[in-house]
Amino acid sequence: MKKFLSLSFIMLLGLCVNAQHKLEKIWETDSIINMPESVLPDTKAGVLYVAIMGNSANDKDGIGGIGKLDMNGKVINLDWVTGLNSPKGMAIYGNKMYVADLTDVVVIDIPKSKVELTIPIEGAKFLNDVTVSDKGVVYVSDSQTKRIHQLIKNKDVVYMENIDGVNGLKAVSDDLYIAGGGKNLLKANAKKEMIKVAGLPYGGDGIEPIGNGDFLFSCWGGYVFYVFANGTSELLLDTHLEKKNTADIGYDPVKKIVYIPTFFKKSIMAYQLK
């Protein structure tokens, strides 16, 4: 009986191991991007947009911008849009790109490759991530004021407050997923009712839905986790000993490729999710 149980346990353990996800590296750019904080794939256009902060994460110095790479990491134009301060999260709705830029949300006309509008966010200190719902509602997080702002027709209101460590955002249907509340992945429904989806070892930066309620969750210090709908998680990537940050990730759900900005290492990495 003991032998049977041991064999069953080994078989079960084998199934669990085989069921684990993993990331396999595809490519990495040279160290040519001045503090990349966020990557946003546009698979239809075959472009990776990169938020380039410049020399600082919090200075209004006008040397930040948005760059473009192709899907294989080749530089198209690192000066696609210039004159920003320290841009971080990006989101696309229609032919507009919304960028969190310290105290403003910058609206870029993508076909014209230029800033169309700059929206000052009242009381903002460190805007970090931005997401747009399928109805065109823009949400932007402020990590210093612990707020999430909402933009409807370019009008700013405070949507939620007092969220410790608020950073990454992702609008999915009527829900807003939030990296915040310490080291958690949270979900706020349309009534602003907050639900804890999962607890993680580190505070989050990027949130990307995989499907079936699962997510990829990056932690700035150098970690990427796979978070299951039931709240459990598994570590996919650990680059902290290499001092490679894993900031606001991007994800191609068709090819299952994760794009990771390394911040101080000045490069973008691409990994296949398996």
Buried (B, 14 or more C-beta within 10 A) or exposed (E): EEEEEEEEEEEEEEEEEEEEBEBEEBBBBEEEBBBBBBBBBBEEEEBBBBBBBBEBBEBBEEBBBBBBBEBEBEBEEBEBBBEBBBBBBBBBBEEBBBBBBBBBBBBBBBEEEEBEEEBEBEEBEBBBBBBBBEEEBBBBBBBEBBBBBBBEEEEBEBBBEEBEBBBBBBBBEEBBBBBBBEBBBBBBEEEEEBEEBBBBEBBBBBBBBBEEBBBBBBBBBBBBBBBBEEEEBEEBBBBBEEEBBBBBBBBBEEEBBBBBBBBEBBBBBBBBBE
